[in-house]
Amino acid sequence: MDISKVVVFRAGNEEYGIPIEHVISIEKIENINVIPNMPSYVKGVVKVRGDLIPVIDMNHIFYQKDTIIDGNSKLIVVQSEEIASALIVKDAKEILDVQEEQLKSIPVGAFQSTKYFTAVISLNERLITIIHPNLLISSLDEIALVKEEIISHQ
């Protein structure tokens, strides 16, 4: 695993990390435009640097509950091989330097339905699950339809 820095965020009561090379920006949540008939995890679209980007609720994906938006909530804009996406998270806490010895692999087969969890960072009292955006976005069944719908609204 070649991870040197991650953006740490919360969803539910857990901490997750996304390798920084996939992160475009971290934004305040404002002006989400709802598009009808999208999958339940897609809350709409936002315009970031002139592009319409789908907004995906990470709490909904992980726990089947919508994120309660408050002053700490953020959008982490990530680029995957398929599409740029804005991930609603409870709190984008920090950018963390990761040492190779802090990375632990996840036992094979432990997360068959969540193949996008690629490793865990083990720090003293904290465990931070690493998410690979390419695997996350490709695991969302209807993402191709979402992409087409957004293109039709541009």
Summary of the structure (lengths in Angstrom):
residues: 154
radius of gyration: 15.1
end to end distance: 37.2
largest distance: 47.9
contacts: 441
relative contact order: 0.24
helix: 19%
strand: 45%
